[in-house]
Amino acid sequence: MTTTLDRPPAAPPRLRRDRRRWAWGLGALAVLLWSLAGAGLVTGDVLNPAGTAQFGRFASAALSPAVDAEFLGVLTRSALVTVAYAAAGTALALVLGAAGAVLVSRTTWGRRRAGWLAARGLLAVPRGLHEAVWGLLLVNVLGLDPWVGVLAIGLPYGAGTAKVFADLVDEVPRGAYRALLAAGAGRPAAALYGLLPPAAGGLLSWSFYRLECAVRSAVVLGMVGAGGLGYQLALSFASLRWEQVWSAVYALAALCLVADVAGRAVRRRLAAPPSSTRRDPLLTTAVAGTVLLVGWSVWYLALSPASLVAGRTAEQLAYVLRAAWPPATDGGLLRTVGALAVDTVQMSVIAIAVALLGAVLLAGPAARPARSSAGRRIAGALLRGGLLLLRAVPPPVWALVLLFVLLPGVLPGALALGVYTLGVLGRLAAEATEELDPRPRAALTALGARPVAAWLYGVAPRAAGPVLAYALYRWEVAIRDTVLVGLLGAGGLGALLASELATFDWAAVTTVLAAVVVLTWLVDLVSDRARAALR
């Protein structure tokens, strides 16, 4: 009989954790090489030399954007439309998120885990579809109504907000909540007075963050016909008016800069410990201004609830639902969906690899160190401006630009998503670097280490975990964004969805959308396991 003494000693926890990390790292490398091979970099011809001249004209126009009064007036009106869609869509998302949080909170379900899992699974459907996909679907029901843009932002954002709100509420201390229940209060009243006040800061911070994101989503919706800056950008691009394209790009960057700076200031104020019992004038002004902005947006877009309950809307919705169910299950379509799902995964993997490599290289120079020379601060500001420009331009625009010099396929879409994601991930990596303790790097510098060596040994090892976690979060977003670039011809499931929508084959559309949701869920699962291995 084998005794405890005969068994080999178990590996220590740290060694097991290191083994898991190595396994995940080698697996990621294998998937990346597989994705590069699938994109044609190993065996195929991917360059398009004929488009080099057009790409040069596009790049040179960056120094001479269109500044005539007529076009600037058009851009101003378009910017107002974009802001209105973003504000109204975010307001709707917050309302839906607050209501949905009650349905998916652990507090609501208690020990009934099956019901909690079912409610969470229900939210995965609207979250798994990109805003542009919602826009295209809603156009077929509502026509060219301003509610299309608002609902296309509000529905997926609302599902995501419900999940975040529920998590925030579930993590606050439960003492006051239990005391109210013991005193005879119902669960809704106990949650309202015992859980909501402690979570209010996190809820408000998330709300302002979603408003920033909604600005970019409104631009994307404009590219598929909702109006605003995205629509003007698409028109100028289609007519090859590169000066106007760059004017629209700079307007987008300015709008994103205002949203980023304002949102960051509010979130920092919320994260700081309160210095007194008085109301913070900045937060009060921000909340009041946002409420006024939402009211103005509803007026400016002329939103009318009557269009949502009109007879034609109900008839069109009933027709689409009847035509979309049951989903198409013929073998040819399923094989196509499977092959394009592989392309979609490969596209997202290459995109995240490009963005992660760029973020690692740029995180140090883009960070704001506590002490630095004037030249270093100027270079960092310029680099942060470049990252802002990368994330301000929607991925479909980067894909169209890259198609000048690359042949159609997985690679243009992957690189377009990589460039866009670099703008986001580079900012997050720089902020993670800023928040690290500066003393190890300062000690290495004092001992005579060169700046590069001090960064590699004093900063990079401690920043690696947060940056990799951010990259995995962005992979979840990238898998959705692949559908967006695919809608405009970059391949993957998005291209198939565009063709099925164009032919009004609603049963096939349902099949493709189901594949997108399942693929998004699988990527979320893998990403969550990978983040757990990094902890």
Secondary structure, 3 states (H helix, E strand, C coil): CCCHHHCCCCCCHHHHHHHHHHHHHHHHHHHHHHHHHHCCCCCCCCECHHHHHHHHHHHHHHHCCCCCHHHHHHHHHHHHHHHHHHHHHHHHHHHHHHHHHHHHCHHHHCCCHHHHHHHHHHHHHHHCCCHHHHHHHHHHHHCCCCHHHHHHHHHHHHHHHHHHHHHHHHHCCCHHHHHHHHCCCCHHHHHHHHCHHHHHHHHHHHHHHHHHHHHHHHHHHHHHHHCCHHHHHHHHHHCCCHHHHHHHHHHHHHHHHHHHHHHHHHHHHHHCCCCCCCCCHHHHHHHHHHHHHHHHHHHHCCCCHHHHCCHHHHHHHHHHHHHHCCCCCCHHHHHHHHHHHHHHHHHHHHHHHHHHHHHHHHHHHHCCCCCCCHHHHHHHHHHHHHHHHHHHCCHHHHHHHHCCCECCCHHHHHHHHHHHHHHHHHHHHHHHHHCCCCHHHHHHHHCCCCHHHHHHHHCHHHHHHHHHHHHHHHHHHHHHHHHHHHHHHHCCHHHHHHHHHHCCCHHHHHHHHHHHHHHHHHHHHHHHHHHHHHC
